[in-house]
Amino acid sequence: MSNFLDLDESNNEPAPAPPPDLRTLVASVPVSKPRPYLNPQVSDKLAAQHGFASRDHSDRFLGGALPGRRAVRGAIAEETKQLSIRMPLSLYTEFLSFADEKKLTYSEAIKALLDRR
């Protein structure tokens, strides 16, 4: 039994092999193959046959509604962008109270203000 304090004993264990170089490691990575394209319509049809509902709600975001359901509030029919602005607190609270008073979303409130001009 060896002890790390036994420095004068020679140990006949073989030296560990040096780590492979980077080229060898990269060459050992298997080549990935692209996945085959899955048609969403075919996937939805197969899912419906087995009793699963589609989780793709992209039609809702284009302004459509599912049959028998109400349209999603704030559904957008075009691309959106984020708008972040700094304003005085008094103007901010005035804008929030305007939107709350009219029961509008922030984007609807901005549109209502723009339509006034």
C-alpha positions in Angstrom: 0.0 0.0 0.0 1.4 3.3 -1.0 1.1 6.6 0.8 1.6 10.0 -0.7 4.2 10.6 2.1 6.4 7.7 0.9 8.4 9.7 -1.5 11.5 7.5 -1.4 9.6 4.4 -2.6 9.6 4.0 -6.3 6.3 3.1 -7.8 6.3 1.0 -10.9 2.9 2.2 -12.2 2.9 3.2 -15.8 2.7 6.9 -16.6 -0.7 8.1 -17.9 -1.0 8.5 -21.6 -0.7 12.1 -22.8 -4.1 13.7 -23.7 -4.8 13.6 -27.5 -4.3 16.8 -29.4 -7.2 18.9 -30.5 -7.2 17.6 -34.1 -7.7 14.1 -32.9 -10.5 15.1 -30.6 -12.3 17.1 -33.4 -11.8 14.2 -35.8 -13.5 11.8 -33.4 -16.7 13.8 -33.3 -19.3 12.1 -35.5 -20.8 13.9 -38.5 -24.3 15.0 -37.8 -27.0 14.5 -40.4 -29.9 17.0 -40.9 -33.3 15.8 -39.8 -35.8 15.1 -42.4 -38.4 17.9 -43.0 -41.7 17.2 -41.2 -44.7 18.7 -42.8 -46.8 20.4 -40.0 -50.1 19.6 -41.8 -49.2 15.9 -41.9 -48.1 16.0 -38.2 -51.4 17.6 -37.2 -53.4 15.1 -39.2 -51.6 12.2 -37.6 -52.0 13.8 -34.1 -55.7 14.3 -34.7 -56.1 10.7 -35.7 -54.7 9.6 -32.4 -56.7 12.1 -30.3 -54.1 14.8 -29.8 -54.8 18.5 -30.3 -52.4 20.7 -32.2 -50.4 23.0 -30.0 -49.6 25.3 -32.9 -51.5 28.5 -32.3 -50.0 30.5 -35.2 -53.4 31.1 -36.7 -54.4 33.0 -33.6 -51.4 35.4 -33.9 -52.5 36.2 -37.5 -55.8 37.5 -36.3 -57.8 34.4 -36.7 -59.8 32.6 -34.1 -60.5 28.9 -33.6 -64.0 27.8 -34.5 -66.3 28.3 -31.6 -63.8 30.4 -29.6 -63.5 34.1 -29.2 -60.7 36.0 -30.9 -57.6 36.5 -28.8 -57.4 40.0 -27.3 -54.5 41.9 -28.8 -54.1 39.5 -31.7 -51.7 41.1 -34.1 -51.9 40.8 -37.9 -48.6 42.4 -38.7 -45.0 42.4 -37.4 -44.5 44.1 -34.1 -41.6 46.2 -32.7 -40.8 47.0 -29.1 -41.0 50.7 -28.0 -39.4 51.7 -24.7 -39.3 55.4 -23.8 -38.5 57.4 -20.7 -40.9 60.1 -19.7 -41.6 62.2 -16.6 -43.6 60.4 -14.0 -46.5 62.8 -14.3 -46.9 62.1 -18.0 -46.5 58.4 -17.4 -49.3 58.3 -14.8 -51.5 60.5 -17.0 -51.0 58.0 -19.9 -51.8 55.0 -17.6 -54.9 56.6 -16.3 -56.0 57.4 -19.9 -55.6 53.8 -20.9 -57.3 52.5 -17.8 -60.2 54.9 -18.1 -60.9 53.9 -21.7 -60.1 50.2 -21.0 -57.4 50.1 -23.7 -54.1 48.3 -24.0 -51.1 50.5 -24.2 -50.8 50.1 -28.0 -54.5 50.8 -28.4 -54.2 53.9 -26.3 -51.3 55.2 -28.4 -53.3 54.5 -31.5 -56.3 56.4 -30.0 -54.1 59.4 -29.2 -52.6 59.3 -32.7 -56.0 59.2 -34.3 -56.9 62.4 -32.5 -54.4 64.5 -34.4 
